Amino acid sequence: MGTNSIGWAAIKLDDDGQPCGILDMGVRNFPDGRNPTDKQSNAVNRRLARGQRRRRDRYLKRREDLINALVEYGLMPEDAEERKKIANDNKLFDPYKLRAKALDEPLDPFELGRAIFHLDQRRGFKSNRKSDGDNENEAQKTRSDINELRRRMDESGARTLGEFLVRRRRRGKSVRARPDMGLYPDRAMYEKEFDKIRAAQEPHQDLSTEQWDRLRNYIIFYQRDLRPVDPGWCLFEDGEKRAAKALPLFQEFRMLQEVNNLKIQVGREDRALKPDERERVLNRLRSGSDVNLKKPVRALGLPSGAEFNLAQAGRTMVKGDEATARLTALPKKATANRPATPGLFGKKWLDFSLDERNEIARFLIETESPEIVRERALTEWGLSEAQADALSNVSLVSGYGNLSEKAIAKILPHMERGLRYSDAVIAAGYPHHSDLRNDEAHERLPYYGQVLTSDAVGANREKNPEIDGEPARYGRIANPTVHIGLGQLRRVVNRIIEVHGKPEEMVIELARDLKMNKEDKLNYQRSQRDGAERNERFRKDLESAEEEVSPEILRKLRLWEEQGPPQARICPYTGRQLSFEMVISARTEIDHILPFSRTLHNSMNNLVVCMAEANRAKGDRSPYEAFGHNPPGYDYDDILANVERFPYNKRRRFQPDAMEWFENDDAFLDRQLNETQYLSRTARTYLSHLYNEKAEGSKQRVRAIPGRMTALLRRGWGLNGILSESGEDQTERKQRDDHRHHAIDAFIVANTTQRLLHRFARAAGSSWQDAAENLARLTPKPWDGFDRNDLKPFLEKIVVSYKTDRGTRGVKGKTTGQLHNDTAYGIIELVEGGPSKLKRRKVLSGIDKVGPLEKTLNDILDPPLKKALIDLWDRVKAEGGKSAEFASQAAKGVMVNGRPQKVRSVRVEEAETIAPIKDSAGKVYKGYKLDGNEFVDVWQMGDKNKSWKIVVVPTFYANQSDFNIEDFRPKTSRGRYRGKPDPNAKHLIRLYKDDMGALGKGDDLRIVRVRKFGDGYVVLDDHNEADVDGRERLNTDDPRKIKRNNGHSGIRLHEQDFRKIRVDEIGRVHDPGPFKP
C-alpha cells in the first residue's frame, strides 16, 4: 500500500495454512490529496481560500447590519443614493476629520454616522492567543509594530487614533497601516476611540444606552470565538480527550518516558542510569533546561567518556519541561538587538503544586482573550502589570499527546519508580500499549473512524452518518493521504471479500513514502540527492581508473567512505588501510557484520568493506564468535579499537552480545514479519477488525510487515523483468513504468511467512559473497513446484482500477476544485468564447528572468511609462545588471513626462480566455483566467455520417447554477463550443480524468484510461502504464519514452469504437459494448 496505490494478491492455502497457489491479483490507483508540485495537502489552499471568503462575507454582513442600525437610529439617510453621496463626499464628510472633531464638538447625526461607519471599515487587529501561537514570530512582529504606534501617539499627544492620523495626513504622510512603518493599530485603539467619541457625543445625540452598546459590542467590535480544536480520544480511557502537550503533567510524563529509556555506554559496557544519575538528569529537565546528549559528562556528573544510547542513535537533545522553560522566564535588560522584557512567573512558578501548574497552563491553553489572561494574572497570580501584559501574549507548545490526563495520572507513579512506559502501562492496569486486538469481528470493514476512535478527530456523536457523512459522525485522521488511503483500502478489501470471501490471514506492507512524516520526507529527499551526487563522483573516479561501474562497486565505495576519513579507512578485522584501488579490486569484499543467514539484515548498517581473506576467516559468524578468542593473525581488542570511528549502529554489532539482539525468541524474524511504525500499526489494527483476535488467543490474523525482504525475494524469484516485453529476468531493478508491479509486490508480501524466512536463512548459510550468482538458487520458492511463469496469466488478466474524481457539483459544503486562476483581470475588450483583451498589474520585483521581463515591458499600457522603463532596462542591461537591479532602480524613480515617478508595478495588456464576472446590474467588470477543465462531453452530430465531436467544459462553467449541457451555443469566432455543438446533436459520453474506456473488441480490445483532455481531444493511455508524463519528457533516445501520439479526436474515437466502461475496485470490467449506429 502506497500513497496513491494498492497492490493486492489473493493466495490459495493448503490444509496446513501454507501458500500453494494464486487465486487473483489486482491494482487500485487513487489520488493522494496533495499538490503534485510541493506535496502540500490540497485542503490547505482550500482552507485558506475558504477563510478569506468567510472573512469577506462576515465583513459584508457586519457592514449591512451597521448600516441598518445607523438608519434605524437616524444616523444615516434611508435612501441608498443619499448614503453613497455621503460616503463619496470627502469634503463635508471626511471621516478622519469627523473622528477628530467628534472629540470636542457636537456632530450632526449623519456626520456621527459617517465617523462610526469608518471605525467599522478598519477596526484594527485583535490578538487571539490561539491563532497567534501558530506563528509566534509574526505575532511578535505585529505586537512590536502596535507598540511603536502607541509610542508615537503618546509622543504626539493625540487622544485617539483618529486624531493622530488626521494630524499625520496634514503633514502629507500616509495613514494606511503598512508593515515595518510603525502604523499597525490594534482593536483596543479603535474601542478606546469609540468610547471617547461616545462620551463626547452622548449628550448631543438622541441615542439610548442600549443603542450605543449595540453599536459597539454587537456590531462593530463583535468577533466570534475560534472553533476549538478536537484533541481526539484517549488510547486507554473511553470518553476521555487527549491531554495537551503544554500541560506540566504531560511534560513530566514525556520527560520520564525519555529518561527511563536512557542508557549510557561507559567504555564497552552498556548500562542503565544509576538512581542519582537519573535524578540529576530529571532535575535538569524539570528546570526547563535541555539535556545535550552529545556532551553529558560535565553537566550531569556522569563518568568520563560516557555516551548516551540516544546520542549514538543520532539524537542530539532531550527537551526539558517546555511549559516551565517559558513560564519561568526572568526579566532581561535591553540590548542593541532586543528590547527589555519583564519576565513571567520566574521562580514563583516552581512554588505552585503540579495541580496548580496544570490549572494555570490549562487556562492559558483554553483562553483566547489576552485581556482575560491579564486580569487573572493581576488578581490571582500576583504578577506585575508588565508581567501580566507579557503573559497575556505568551503561547505555549501546541498539540496533543495520545493519552488523557486521567490515563497519564494512573501511569505516572509507575514511571516515577523507573518503569519504562510499556511496563508502566501494564502496572497501571491497562493492556499492553501495542496490544490493539479487538473482540468483535465485522463481516465487512466499516469506516475507519468507527473502529479507530483514538486516531480519528472531529467526531460528533449527534451527527447522522447517512445524512452528514461518516467523517462528520466518527471523525477522521488529519493526514489527507492516510484518510484517502484507508478509505480506498476499505473499498478494495470489501470487494475482495464480496468476490472471494473473508481471507484466512492478511499481510500488509506500507510503502516508505506513506510511513514518512514531513520531516522524514525532507530527510529522505536530501539523502537521495546526496546519494546521487556521491554516485556521480564515484562514476567519474571509476572512469578515470578505467574500471566498469556496477551497483556492487558503488556500494563498496559508499561503505568505504563511511568507515572514516581517508587516512583512517581500514579493514576492521586486520587493521590494514584500504585504498581506492584496493576497494575496487577483488582483494576486498563486502561483509555482513552479523551473518545474513542468521539475521536477514542486508542494510548498510550491517555491512563493512574488509579484506577478502578476513571475510573468509570470519565466515558465517559474528565478529566476537569469529575473533573473540584471538585466533592467529587477529586480535579482538584491536578489532574493537578499529571500529571506534564507525557509526554507533555499526559499532554495536562488533560487541560480544550483538547476536542476542537477534537470537532471543526469534526476535530477528519478528522484525522481518512485524512492522512497528505508527501508520503500519494503524492499518494492521484497522484490518484486524474483520476478526476477533482476542478470542483466538495468540493467533494473529493480520500482519503488517516492514518489507525489508521484498526486493530480495523479488530478485530471488526472478520477478523483476516479468513485465518486460521479452519477459527476461532483470535481476537489479523492477519495472516501475507498469502499475502491475504493485501486484507483484503484493504477491511477495503475501508469501513472506515465518516458514519461508527460516528456510531462506538456512539456505543462505555463509554463501552471501556469491549472492548475485546464487540468489535464485538460494531463495526458497513460495511453494513446491512454483515457477515465475505461474504469475504471467494472472498479470495479463489484471485491469488496473482508478478512483475517478467527478466532483460534487451542486452539493452544498462539498469541494469542486478551483474554479479559476486567482488573478483578476480588467476588461479592455471582451470576446465571447475566446481570448479577450485584458489588463492586469504586475510587480516588477517578482520577475527574475530576462525574457518575461522584456515581454512585460513591451505589454505596458501607459506609453510614456513604457518608454521610460524600456530605456532604463537598456541602460541596466548594458552595464551588466540583472532584473533585480532594474526593479530596484525603477522603485527609486524614473522620469516620466518630465516628472520623477517611483514604479514598483505596471499595468500590462494580455490576451486570455476568461470567466467573466458581472456586477449587480449584469455588467461584466472583471474576469479570471480559466485554468482547469472539469470534463469533456462527446456528442454525436446530426450529420449523415453521425460523426463525433468532443467539447471541453471548463470547471468554472460546469459549476454555474444555470449550466445545462442541452443549451445550444453556436460556434464562436474562435472556433470553440460552449455546450451542445448542434441543435440535432446527441449526447453520448461524459469523460472525467481517470475515467476508463475501451477501444475495439475481441482480440483487438484495448482498455485505456483518460489521462488528460483539451478542446477537441482526449489523451488515452493503456490502463497499466505508469509515469507517462515523466517518460514523455525524456530525451527521444531513451527507450522508455512514450513516442506514439495518444491524442484522440472525436473522429478517431468513433473509428475505434470507443465507449466508457466501468472497472470496479478489484479490476472487474463492465463493458456495455460499442455504440450502435
N, C-alpha and C positions, 0 to 999 in steps of 0.2 A: 504494500500500500504506500503510495507516494503522495505528493502534494496535489496532484491532479490526475491520478490514475490508480486503478486497482486491477492487478492481475490475479486470476484465480484458477485453481485446478481442483477437480474432484477426483479422488483416488479410490480405487477399489481396495478393500481389506479382505484378507483371508480369515480363516476361522480363529487364528491366533491374534488377530488385530493388526497384522503387518501388511504393508502395501504389496499388492500383487497385480495391479493393472490400472489403466486410465479410464475414467468414466466420462469426463467432459473438461473443457478448458475455455477461458474467455478473458476479455479485457474490457474494462469500462473506463472511459476518459471523461473528465469534467473540469470546468474552470476552477481555479483555486481562490477566487475572490480578491485577487490582488492585481495592482497595476504591473504589467509585464516589464515596464522600464525600471522602476525603482523598488518593486516588490512591496510597496506600501498598500495596506488594505484599501480597497475601493470605498469602504464605508467611511474612511477618514475624510476624503474630499466631499462625499455626500453629506457628512455631518457638518462640515464647515459651511457648505453652501446652504444647508437647511437652517443652520444657526443664523446666518446672515438674513435669510428670508424671514425668519421668525422675528428677529430684532426689528427689521423694517416694518413688518406687519404690526408689531406691538407699538412701534412709534406712531404709525398712521392711526391706529385705534386710539391711542392716548391723545393724539392731536385732535381727532374728531370729538372725543369726549370733552376735551378742554374747550373747543370752540362752542360746543353745545351748552356747556356750563356758562361760558362768558356771555353768550347770547341770552341765556335764561336770567343771568344776574344783571343784564343791562350794560355789560362792559364791552360788547361788540354789537354791531348792527345785525338785524336778522337777514338782510339782503346779502347774498353771497358776493355780488358785484361790488357792493359798498365795502365789504370786508377786504376784497382784493385791492381796492383803491387805497385803503389804509395801509395794507401790507407793503404796497409799492411806493408809498409816499415817504421818502426818506428825508423830506424837508420838515413837514409838520409832525411826522410820526417816526422820527429817527429813534429806534429802540434804545440805543446806547445813551443818548441824551435824556430820554424819558426815564431810564433806570436811575440815572444820577439825579435828575430833577425831582424824582419821587421821594427822595430822602428829605427834601427841605420845603417843597411847595406842593399845594394840592393839585392833583391832576384831574382833568376831565375823565369821565368814565371810560371813553374809548381810548384815551391815552394810557390809562392804567391797564386796560385790557391788552393793548399792544405791548406794554412792558412785560406783563405777566406771560403773554404768549411767547415772547422772546426768551424768557427764562426756560420755558419748556423745550425750545428748539435745541438749546445747548445747555443741558442741565448738569454737566460735569461728571467726572469719573468717580464711581463709587467702588471702594475697595471691597472685595469679597475674599475672606481669608481662605476659603476652599479653592477658588479658582486661582488666586494669587500663588498658592503653594505649588501649582503645576509648573510655573515658570518664575522662580524666585528672583532670578537676576533681572528679568524685565520688570517685575513688580518693584524691586528695589530702585531701579532707574526711574520708574514713574513716581515713586514717593519722593525721590530726590528732586525731580522737576517741580512737584507740587510744593515742596518746602521752599524751593528757590522763589517761586511765585509769591508764596506767603511772605517771604522775607522782603521782596520788592514792594509789596503792598504796604507792609509796615513802615518801610523807609519813606514811602511817598505820602503816608498819612491818609491814604484812601480808606474810607469806611467800608466800602463794598467792592466786589469785583467789578461791577458795572462802572462805578466811579473811577476806578483805576484804569479801566480800558478806555473810557472816553477821554481821559487826560492823555493817555498814551497815543490815541488816534490824533489828537490835536497837534502832537509833535511829529506827525507824519509816519508813525511806526505801525507795524502790523498788529492786529488784535486777535488773529487766529491762533489757536493752540498748535504749536509745532514742536516736535522733539528737539531736545538739546537747546531750546531757546528760553527756558525758564518761564514758559507760558502754558502750564498744564493745570487747569483748575480742577478741583475735586468737588464732589457733591456738596460737601459741607459749606463751601463758599457760596454756592447758589442758595442753599437753605438759609444761611445767615442773611443773605441779601433779601430773600423773600420776606423773612421775619422783620427786617428793618423797614422795608417798604410797607409792610402791613402795619407796623407800629406808627409810621408817619401818616399813612393814608386812611387808617381805620376811622378816625374822627370825621373825615370828609366824605366817606363813601357809604352808600346805603346797602352794606353787606352785613349779614349776621355772622356771629362767631362760627356757627356750623358751616356756613358757606366758605369763609376763609379757610377753615380746617379741611373742608372737602377739596378745595383747590390745591392746597399744599400737600396733604398726606395721602389722598386717594386718587389724585390725577397726576399732578406734575412730578412728584417725587416718589410715587409708588413704584416699587420694584419687587417682582416675585422672587421667592426663595429658590435656590437651585434644587433640582431634584436630587435627593440623597442617593449616594452610591450603594448598590446592593453588595454587601461583602460576601454573600454566599453562605452555604450551610456548613456547619462543623463536620469534620470527618467522623467523630465518635459520638457526639451528643445530638440526638434528633431534636429539631426545633430550635437549636441554638445557632446564632450567627457567629461567623468567624471574628476573631479579635483583631483590632487594628495593630499594625506593626509599631505605631508610635507609643503604645501603652508601655509603661515601665514593666508591667507583668510580662508582656511578650518579649521585651528586650532581655529580661532576666532569663526567660525560657530559651531564647536564642543563644545567649552567651553561654549558659550551662551546656546546651547541646554541643556547641563548638568546643568548649574546654574539655568536656568529658570524652570527646573523640581525639583529643590531642595526645600524641606520644612524642617522646624525644629519643633521638639516637645519639648516644654517647660512645664514641669510638665505633665499635661494630655491634653494640648492643642496643636493641630497641626496648624501651620500657615506658610504662605509664608515668604520669606526673606523680610525684610524692605529695602527700596532703599539704605540706607547707608550700611547695611549688605551685600546686593547683590554687591555693588561696591567694598567693601573690598575683597570679595571672588574673583571677577573678576580680580582685580588688582594683587592679588597674583598669579592667574593662568597665567595672561598675562606676568608676570615677568619670567615665565618658571618654577616656583615652583609648586609642587603638593599640593593639599589640603587633609590633613589627615581627613577622615570622622569620625574617632574614637576619635580624640582629637581636636574638632573645637573651643573650647571656648577661650583658651589663644591666639592662632594665629590669630583669626578673630574677637575677641572682642564680641562674642555672649553671651547671658545671661547665667548665671551659670546653669549647669545641662542640657543645650540644647543638643539635639541629631538630627543628620540629618536623614531624612527618608531613604536615600540610605544606610546609615550605618546599620539601623535597618533591611534592606532587605538583608544584607550580604556584601555590597560593603565596601571596606576599603579606597579607594583612588579615587580622581578625578585628572587626569593627567593635568599638566599645558601645556602651549604652548611648544610643543616639538621642534619646529624649533628655538624658542628663547632660550630654555634651552641649545641647542647645539651650537648655533652660538654666544651667548654672553659669551662663556667660557673665563674666565680670566686667566692670567699667573699663573702657580703654580710652586713652588720651588721643587727641587728634594728631595725625601725621600729615606729611606732604601729600600722600595719596589716599588718605582715609579720614573722614570726619570722626569726631569723638562719639563714642557710644556709651549709653548709661548702664549697660548690663541688664540682667534679668533677675532671677532669684538669687544667683550666687550660691554661696554655701548653705543658705537657708533651705534650698531645695532638698538637701540630704537630711534635713531635720524632720521633714514630713515622713510619715509612715508610708509603706508601699501602697496601702489602700488610698491614702490621701493623694499620693502622687498619681495613682491611676485615675482618681476622680478629676484632678486638675487637667491631666492630659486628655481625658475623655471630653471634658468641657471644651478644651481648645480645639479638638478634632471636630466636634459637632456644631460649634457656634460659628455662624457666618459673619456676624456683625462685629467689627473692631470696637465699636462703642460699648457693646455689652461686655466684651472681654475687659476693656479698660476699666469699666465701672466696678467689676468684681475684683480686679487686681488691686484697686484702691481701697475698697471697703472690706474685703475678706482676707486678702493675702498680704496686706501691709507693704505694697510696693510704692515707690515714689511716683510722682507724675511722669517723669521721664521714663522710668522703668515700665510703667503701665502702658505708655504710648508704644514703647518698643515691643512689649509682649503682645499688644493687640495686632501687631503686624508680623509676628513670628509664625513660621509654618513648620510643622513637624514632618517627620518622614512619612511618606504616603504608602498606601497599600494595606493589604490584609494577609494574615497567615492562613494556615489550613485548619487551625483548631480554634474553638471558642474559649472565652475566658474561663468558663466552667471546667472544660477539659484540661486546660493548662494548669488551673489551680489544683486539680487532682494529681496531675503528673509531676508537677514541680517539686514537691517534697522528696520524691524518689530520685529525681535528678540531682537535688542538693546533696544527697548521700553519695553521689558519684556514679549512679547508674547511667548507662548510655540510654538514649531516647527509646530504642526498641525494647530494652528491658524495663524501663520505667513505665512504658505504656502497659505492659503486661502486669507489672506490680500495682498499677492503679486500677486494675480490674477490667481493662479494655482488651479486645482481641489484638493479636499482633498487628502492628501498623501496616504490614504488607498483606495481611490476610483479608482479602476483599471478596472472599467467596460468598455467594448468595444462597438463600434457602428457598428460592422459588424459581421454577422452570417455566419459561414462556415458550409458546409454540412458534411465535414469530418475534423478531426483535422489535421492541417498542421504540418510540422516540427516545434518544439517549438521555435527555434531561429527566425523563420519568424514572430512570433507574440510577443514573449517576448524579444523585441530588447534591452531593458535596462538591461536584465540579461545575455545575451549572449555576449561573447567577441571573437575577432578574425575574425569578419565578413569582407569579401572582396566583394564589390559590383560588381567587374569586373569578378568574377568567375561565371561559369555556373553550377547551382546545378545538372543538369542532367549528366554533364561530370565530374566535380570536386567533386561532393557530396554536400549535403545540409549544413553540418557543415562548409565547406570551404566558401560557399556563405553567410550564415546567422550567422556564429559564433556558439559558444557552451558554456555551463556552465562548468567552470573549474573542478568542483567536478565530478569525473567519475561515482560515484554511482548515482548522480542525473541525469547526462546526460543519462545513460543507463536506469534508471527508467522512465524518461519522455518519452523516445523512446518506451519502452515497453507499457507504459500507452496509448500512441497513437495507437499502433497496436491493443491492446485489445479493446479500445473504438471504433475504426473504424470498427472492425469486429463485435462488438455488434450492431452497427448502421446498418451495412450491413444486418444482420440477423433479428433484431427486430425493426429497425427504431430508429430515434433520441429520446432519453429519454425526458420526460416532465420535469424532475428535476434530478439533480445528487448530490450525497453526497459522500465525500471522507474523509477518516481518514488516516493520515500518522502515521506509527509505530514510536515509540520513537527513535529507533536507526537511522532511516532515518533523523530525525529532528536534531540530535546531530552533533555538530562540534567535532573536535578532543579533545578539552579541556573538552567538555561536556561528551564525551565517557570515558575519563580517570577518571573524577569525578564520573561518574555512576559506572564504574568498581570498583573504590575504595569504593564507598558506598555499592555495592553488597558484596564485600569482607568483609567489616566491619560488615555488617548485618549478614552474615553467621557466623562470629566469635562470634558476640553477641548472636545469637540464640543458638549456641552450648554451650555457657556459661550458658544461661538460662536453657537449657535442663539438664545440669548437676545439676544445683541448684534444679530443679523440681524433678529430680530423687532422689536427696538426701532427699527432703521433701516428697518423695513417692506420688507425685502428677502427674496426667496424663498430658502429653504435648499436647496442642492443639493450632491451629493458634490464637484463641481468647486470650488465656492466654499469648502467646508470644507477642501479640500486646499490651496487658495491661502492661506487664513488660517493653516494649520499651518506652511506653508513660510515665510510672512511672519514668524511668531514665531521660527522657527529662525534667521532672519537677523540676530538681535541684539536688544539691549534696545530699548525703544520709540523712543528718540531716535536710534538707530543703524541702524534698519531702512531700508536704502536699496536702490535698484536697483544691482546690481553693475556694470552696464555704463555707466550715466550718472551715478551718484552721487546721483541725486535721492532725497529722503526719501519713503518710501511710507507714507501714512496709511491708516487703516482704510477710509475712503471710497474711496480710490484702488484698494485691493486688491480690493474687491468690485465694482468697475466694469470696463468693457471697456478702460479705459486701461492696465490691466496684464494680463499673460499669464503662464502657466507655461512656462518654457523648459527644454529638455534641455541641460544644460551641454555634454556631449559628445553629438552628434546621435544621436537614436534610430535613425535609418536605418543608422548605422554601428556602433552598439554594442548595440542592442536592450535597453538598460538603461532601465527605466521606474521605478526605485526612487527613494525620496525623496533618496538621496544624489546623484542625478544631476539633481535638479530645483531651480530657483530661481524666485522671482517677480521679474519685471522689467517695465520699461515696454514697451508693445506695439511702439513704433517701434524700440526697441533689439533686440527679438526678431526683427523683420523684417530689420533691418540685419545681424544675426548670421547668419540663415539656417541652412543645413544644414552648419554649420562649428563647429569648436571655438572657444573664446574666443581662443586665440592665433592661429588661422588667420583669424579674422574681424577682430581688432583689434590683432594683433601689430605691424602696420605703421603704427599710429596714424592711421587714416583721419579725415577731418574730423569733429569732434564727439566723438571717443573717444581716450582715452589709455591704452595698455596698462598702464603702471606705475600709473596711478590705479586701474585695474580690480583689479590685484593688491592694492593698498592697501585697496580697498573690501571685499575678502573676507577680510581678516586675522582677523576675528572668527568666520568660518564654521568649522564642524567640519572637521577635517583631511580627511575623506573627500570633502568638497565642495571645499575649498580646493585640494586636489591636482589637481582636474580643470581648474583655470584655468592650470596651469603649461604652459610651451611644449611639453614632451614628453608631455603627457597622453595623446594618441592612440596613442602607442607601446605603451601597455598593451594596446590592443585590436587593433592592426593587425599585429603581428608574428605571422606564421604562423597567421592566423585565430584568435588566442587568444580573441577575444571570442565567437566561435561555439563554441569548445571549452567555454567556461564555461557556455554555454546547453545544451550537449549532454552534459556530463560532470559529475556530482556528485562532490565530493571528501571529503565528511564521512565519518567512520569507518563509521557504520551503513550508509550507501548503498554504500560500497565493499565492505562485508562482504556485503550482499545481492547485489551485482553479481558478486563473486567466487564466491559460492555457486552462482548460476545458471550461471556460466561453466563449471562442471564438467560441463555437458552437452556441451561442445565441447572440442576440442584446439586451443586458441587459439595455442599456441606453434608447432604445425606449420603453422598457417595464416598465420604471419607477422604482418603489420600489420593484417589484417582483425580487427575487433572484433565478435564475435557478440553480446555483451551490453553494453548501456549503462545506466548509472544517471544520470538527468538531474535537475537541481535543480527543474525545473518552474516557472521564473520566467515562461515564456511561456504556461503552460496557461490561465490566466484570460483572457489577451489573445486567444488563439486561440479559446477558447470563445465569447467575445463576438463575435469577427470572423466566426465560422461560424454565429452565431445559435442556439447550443445552450443558452443559459441558461433559456429558457422552454419547451423542447421537451417537458418532462414535465408542464407545466401542463394543466389540463383544456381550456383554449382552444387550447393549442398555440402561442400567440403568443409572439414573442421578447420577452424581458425583458432588456435589454442590461446592466443593472448587476450583478445578483446571480443566482447559480444557486440551484436549489431544493434545500435540504438536508433537507426533510421526506420525501424519497423516496430510498431506498437506491440506486436505479438511477443516481443522479448519479455514483457511483463508476465505473460502466461507461463513462459519457460521458467522464469524465476519462481513463480508460484508453485510450479511442479517440483522444483528443487526444494523449496521451503517445506512443502508437504511431506517430502521424503527424508527430511533431516530429523531422524529419530535417534534415540539413545543407542539402540542396537547397531544402527549403521555407523555412528561415530566410533563405537567400541571396535567395530570391525576395521574401520579406517585406521584407527590408532595402532591396532595390532599389525595391520598390513604394512603401514608406513615404516615401522621399525627404525632402523638407522639409515634408511636409503634416501633421505631427503636430498642429498647432494646431487643425485641424478633425477631430481623431480621432473624436470622438463621432459625427459625421455620416459620416465617410469610412471608419471601421474595417472595415465589412462589404465595402466596395469594394476597400480596400487589401489585405485579408488574402487571400493565395493559398489556393486550395482544395487539399485533400489530394490530389486527382486531378481530371483533366479530367471535367467533367460531374457533379461532386459536388453533391448537393442535401441540405440538412439533413433533408428528409423520408426520405432513404435509411435513416436510423437508426431511424425510428419502428417498422417491423415487427420489427426486432431488439430494441428496447427493450420492446415489448409482449410479446415472447416470453420475456423474462427472468423466471425464477423465482429469487428471492434465496435463497441457501443459508445455513443456520445450523449452527454447531457446537453440538451439544447435550451438556450435561454430565449424564450419567446416573449419576455417582458410581461408586464402586468398592466397593460393599457386599460384605463377606466376603473382600476381598483384603487380605492382611496387608501392612502397610507402605505402603498407599495412602491417600490422603486421601478423606474422605467429606463434608467440610463440618462446620460447628459443629453439634453435636447439640442444644444448648440454650443459653439465656442463662447468663451466668456467675454471676449472683446466686443464692445458696442460700436457700431459704425454709424456715422451720419450719412444721410441720403443726399446725393447730388442729382442722380438720375436713376429712377427705379425701372428695372427691366424684369418683367414677369417671366419666371421660368429660366432665367439665365443670369450671367454675371451683371450686376448693377454697378453704376458709377458711385463710389463711396468715398468717405473721408474718415480718417481716424488720426489720433495723436500718438506719436512715437517718442519715447525717451531716448535721447542720443547716447547717454552713458550705457544703455543696455545693448548697444550694437557693437560687438567686438571684432567683426570681420570686415574686410575692405569691401567685398562685393555687396553685401547687404547695406553697408553704409552708403556707398555711392548710388545704389538704387533708391534708397530713402531720400537722398539729397535731390535726385532728379524728379522725384514724385512730390516734392513740396508744393503746396497750393499757392503760397504767397510768393509772387515773382521776385520782388526786391530781396526778401529774406533768402530765397533760393539762391540767388546770385551771390549774396554776401557769404553764405555758408559754403558754397562751392569754391569761391575764391579762397576762403580760409582753409579748406581742406587741401587745395592745391599747394598752398604755402606750407602747411604742416607736412604733407607728403614729400614735398621737395626737400625738406630738412630732415627726412628720415623718421618723422613722427608716426605714431600709431593712432588708431581710432580713439583710444582713451585720452591721448594728448589733445586731439581735436575736440572731444566733448568737454574737456576741462577748459580750453580756451574759449569755446562758444559760451560756456556758462559764465565766464568772466565778462564777456561782452563783445559784440561785433557791431560795425557801423551799418545801419540800415536806414536808407533815405536821409543820410547825414546825421543820424542820431544814434548814440550807443544803445544797444539792446542786449540784455542778458538772455541767452537761449539755452534752455535745458531740454525742451521737447518741441516737436514740429508737427504741423498738420499735413498729412500726405493724402494723395489720391490713390485708391486701389480699386480693383475690379474683382468682385466676389459674388457668388450666388448666396443670397442671404434669406434668413427667416424674417419677414417684415413684422415690426411691432407697431400697433396702432394706438392712438390716444383715445380718450373717451368719445371723441367725435368721429372716430373711424378713420382718421388720417394717419398714414404711415409717417412716423417721425424718426425712427432709427431701425437698425437691423442687426442681426447676429449671423455670423458665418455658419453654414450647415456643415458640421464636422462628421456626423455619423449617419449611417443608413440603418433603418430598422429591419427592412426585409425587401424582397423583390416579389412582385406578382408576375406570374406567367399567364398571358392571355392568348386565346385562340381568336385570330382575327376573322372578320366576316367575309374575307375574300374567297375566291373559288378554290384556292389551294389550302384553305384553312391553316394558314401559316401561324407560327407562334411569335409572340413579341414579349420581351422582358422589360418591365417597368420598375425602376427602383423607387422606393418610398423613403425619404429621409425621416429620421427619428422625430424631428420637430413636427412634421405634418401628420405622421402616424398617430401622434398623441394629442391632436386637436380634437376638441369635443364634437366638431361637426365633420370629422373625417368619415368618408364613405367611399369605398372602392368603386361603387357603381356611378359615382359622379363623373360624367364625361367632360374632360377638359381637352380641347383640341390641341394639336401640335403647336408648339410655340415657335417663335422666330429662331430660337436657338436649337430647335430640333428635339426638345425634351417633352416628355409627357408628365403629367402630374396626376394621373388616375387612369380611368378606363380609356384606352387609346382609340377606341372606335365605338360608335353607338351600337353596332352589332357584335362587338367582341364578347367572348365568353370567358369567364374567369376559370382557370384550370388549377393552378397551384400557387401557394404562398410559401416561399422559402426563406428560412432564417439561417444564420450562421450555425454550422454543425448539424443542420438537418441532413438526413440520409436519403439517398436516391439510388435508382438502378438504371443502367443503360443496357440495351439489348435483352436477349433472353436465351434460354438453353445453355449451350456450351459457350456462347458469347456473352453471358451475363456478367456484368461488372458492377460491384457495389461501391458507391462513392459517397463522399460527404461534401457538403458545401463549406469551402474554406473562406471564401470572401465573394463579394459581388459589387457591381457598379452599375452605371447607367447602360443598360442593354446587354449585360453579360453576367454570367456566374462562373466562378472558378471551382472546379471539382477535382478532388484527389481521391485516389484509392483509399478505402477505409483504413487500411493498416499503415499507411505512410506517415512517418513522424519527421519532425524538424524540416518540413518542406520549405518554410520561409527561409530558414538558415541555409539550406542547400541551394536555393535559388540565388542566394547572394554569393555563392562560392565562385572561384575562378572557373572558366569553362573547361580547363584541362583536368579538373577534379572529377573522377569517375562517379562521385556521389551526387553531382549537380543534377538538378531536375532540368532537363533540356526541352521537354515537349511543351507545347502550348496547351494549357488546360482551360483557357477561357472559352466558354461556350456561349454562343448567341442563341436566340430563340430558335433560329433555323436549325442549328446543329442539335439542340435538344430534341427537336421534333424528329429529325432524321434518325436519331439514335434511340427512339422510343423511350425517352426519359420519363420516369414517374417517381413521385415521392413515396418512400417506403417507411415502415416503422421497424426499428430494431430495439428490442427490449433490453433490460439491464444486463442480461447474460448472453446477448448476441443472437437471439432468435429473430428471424426475419419475417415480417408480414408484408408481402408484396401483392398489391392489387392487380398487377399486370399492366401492360401498355394501354394507353388511351385508345378507345375505339373511335374511328372517324365519325 
